[in-house]
Amino acid sequence: MSDQIIARVSQSLAKEQSLESLVRQLLEMLEMVTDMESTYLTKVDVEARLQHIMFARNSQKMHIPENFTVSWDYSLCKRAIDENCFFSDEVPDRWGDCVAARNLGITTFLSTPIHLPDGSFYGTLCAASSEKRQWSERAEQVLQLFAGLIAQYIQKEALVEQLREANAALIAQSYTDSLTGLPNRRAIFENLTTLFSLARHLNHKIMIAFIDLDNFKLINDRFGHNSGDLFLIQVGERLNTLAKLLVVSAVMSFWLFH
């Protein structure tokens, strides 16, 4: 692998970027190394038996369309995996029954499956040309390297998204009453300054309701805590419905002491 490719890969990995941005740079480099007309990344939905072309680079007359979906069972990539043949410069002769390849005019095809670090199958990284191209060990090495880099990046993005969702859930939980689902005291007090500032700016008013449920303890004592909780839930639902019906521009929050 040339020093130029290594340097470009290092620069790409050093930047904070989206999966699309990274893949497009890798596809451009893959085209240079393989001398193919088109390079592309696919994602496979094994359950639906579909293969989706996510990103593609087309530098010459061949055009692999992005957002193009084909049957996985009849795709070139599936044939390559099943036959353990990841390069062919005789696609029309070897896989002449592949309609997509025939329509696209693919003669030379190079592919490798992408497996995520957890072992799950993600899709394929491919290069194709309408003309005969020779296989090279260098091209194969770069293809494998890029497939591994993409797999690592996809896994990283998935983990980051999981962390974001978990963090958002924890924040929401810390500001929500677990029984009624209404904003709790912490949510109200931490937002009061913002609410007052917004009200002054819009020349509106803030209404805060302190609600004391008379004889609530008697419900718990006579009917049990489960009935008391159900009562609080129903009160919360009514308050929430009332807040939605009121025509106000400010945010109204209610909480219950129990």
N, C-alpha and C positions, 0 to 999 in steps of 0.2 A: 504494500500500500504506500502511495507516495506521501512525502512529507506535506505536500499541499493539502491533500485530503485530510490527513491527520490534524493539521492546523485548523482547517475549517470546521471539522467536527468538534474539536476542543472549544473553539470560539462559540459554536452553536450551543453546546452544553453549558457553557459558562453564563449564558444569558437566561434571565427569567422570561419565559415565553409560553404561549399556548401550545397544545399538541399540534394544531394545524400549522403554526409557524415553524415548529421544529421539523415536522414531516415534510413540508414543502422544501425546506433547505436540504434535507436528506435526499429527497427525490431528484433534486437538481444535481447533487453530487453523484448519485447512483447512475444517472443518465450519462454523466461524463465518463464514469468508470466502465460501464457496460457497453457504451456506444449504441444504445437502443433508442428508438424513436419515442417511446412512451414508458414512463415509470409510474407506478400507482400503488396505493395502499387500500386493501379491502377489509371489511368487517363481515364476519359470517354469523348469521343467526342459525345455529344448528337445529334448533327446535322447529323453526319456520321453514328450514331448508332453503334459505335465501343468502345470497352473497351481494353485499352493497359496496360499491366503489366510493370510498370516502374522499380521497384526494388523488389527483392525477396531474402529471406533467407531460405535456405533449409539445415537442420541439420541432417536429417535421410533419409529414403529410398524414401519418397515422393519428387518429384522435380517439382516445379512451375517455368517454364522458364521465364526469363526476356525478354523484347522486344517481348512478345507474345501477339497477338491481337485476340480477339474473338468478336462475335456479341454481342452487348450490350443487345439486346432484348431477347437473349437466355442464358444469363449469370446467374450464381448463385446470384450475387450481385443485379441484377435487380429483380429477384424473391424475394429476401429477403426484398428489399425495398417495392415492390408492396404488399407483404403479411404481412409487418411489423413483420417479423420473422428474427431476426438477429443472431440467434443461432439454429443449428440443429445437433444432433448426429445421425440422420437417413437420411442423404442426399440421398442415393440410393432409399429409399422408398418415401421420400417427393418430391424430384425433380429428379426422375429417367429419365426424358426426357432430362435432361441437358447433352448434349454430352461431353462438356469440362470436367465437373465434373466426368462423368463416365470414360473418358479416363485417367484422372489424378488419379482416385481411391480415390476420396474424400468421407470420411464417416462423419467426423465432420467439421463443418464450422461455423466460427464466423466473423461477418463483421459489419462495420458501415460506413455510407456515410460521405464524407468530404465536408463541405460547407465553402467557403471562407468568410471572414468578410463582404464582400459586398453582401453576400447572394447567390452568384452563386455556382452552383454544380460543384465540381472539379473531384471527383472520390471516391474511397473507400479504406479503410484500412482493411485488412483481415488476418485471421489465419485459417489454415486447417490441417487436419490429416487424414491418411488412416485408423486409428483406432478410436474407440469410446473414446471421452474425455468428462468429466463432465463440465457443465457450472458452473462458479463461479462469484460472484459479483465483486470480486477483479479484475478478468480478464476483465470484462466489463468496470469497472472504468478506468483501465489503457488504454484500447482500445480507449475509449472516450477522455481521456486526450491526448493521442498521436495524435489522429485525429485532435484535436483542435490545438495542437502545430504545426503540419505540415501545417495546414491551415494558421496560423499566419505567418509562415516562408515563405510560398509561396507568400502570399500577400506582405510581406516585400520585397522579391526579386523582385516582379513585380514593386513595387514603386521605388526601387533603380534603376531598369533598365529604368523606365520612366524618372527619374531624370537625368540619364546619357545621354539618348537620347535628352532630352530637353537642357541640358548643351552643348552637342555637336552641336546641331542646333544653339544655340545662339553664340557659338564660330565661327562656320562657317559663320553665318550671319555677324558677326562683322568684318570678314576678306574678305568679298565678296561684290563687287559692285552690288547693288540691281537691276540695270537696265540691265547690260551686263552679269552678272554672273562671271565676271573675278575677280581675286584677286585685292583688293583695295590698296591704298597707305600704309595703316597700315600693311597689310600683307607683302608687299615688304620690308618696312623699318625694321620691326621686324625680318625679316629673312635674311637680308643682311649679318650680321656677320656670321651666320651659312653657308650661301652660299659661302662667300669669303673664309672661313676656309676650306670648302669642296673642293673648286676649287684649293686652294694651295696644299692640300693633294693629289689631283688627277692630279695636274699639268694641269688643265684645265682653261678655261677663263669664266668669267661671262659677259653676254651681257645684258645691260639695255636700253630699247628703250623709249625715250621721244617723244611722238607723238602730234603734233599740227595740228589740222584739220583746214585748211585755210577756211575762210568765212563760218564757221559753223553757225555763228549767222544769216547769211542771210537765211539759211534753216528754222530756227525757225521763223524768221520774215515773210517770204513769205508763208511758208506752215503750220506753226503752230508747237507747241511743240510736239504733237504726232508724226508728221513726223520726227522731230529732234530726238526724242527718238528712233524711228525705224531705223533711219540712224546710230545712235550710236550702236544699237544692232547688225546691220549687219556688221559694222566695227569690233566690238568685235568678232563676229563669224569668220571673215576672219583672224584676228590676232591669234585667238585660233587654227584655222586650220593650219596656217603657223607654229606656234610653234610646233605642232605635227609632221609636215613634216621635220623640221630641225633635223639633226642628231647631237645631243648634249647630253652631260652627265649631264650638270647642269640644274637647273630649270629655265625656262624663264617665266617671268610674265609681263603683260602689264596692264596699267590702263589708263583711259580716264578722262580728266578734263572736266566737263560739268556742 
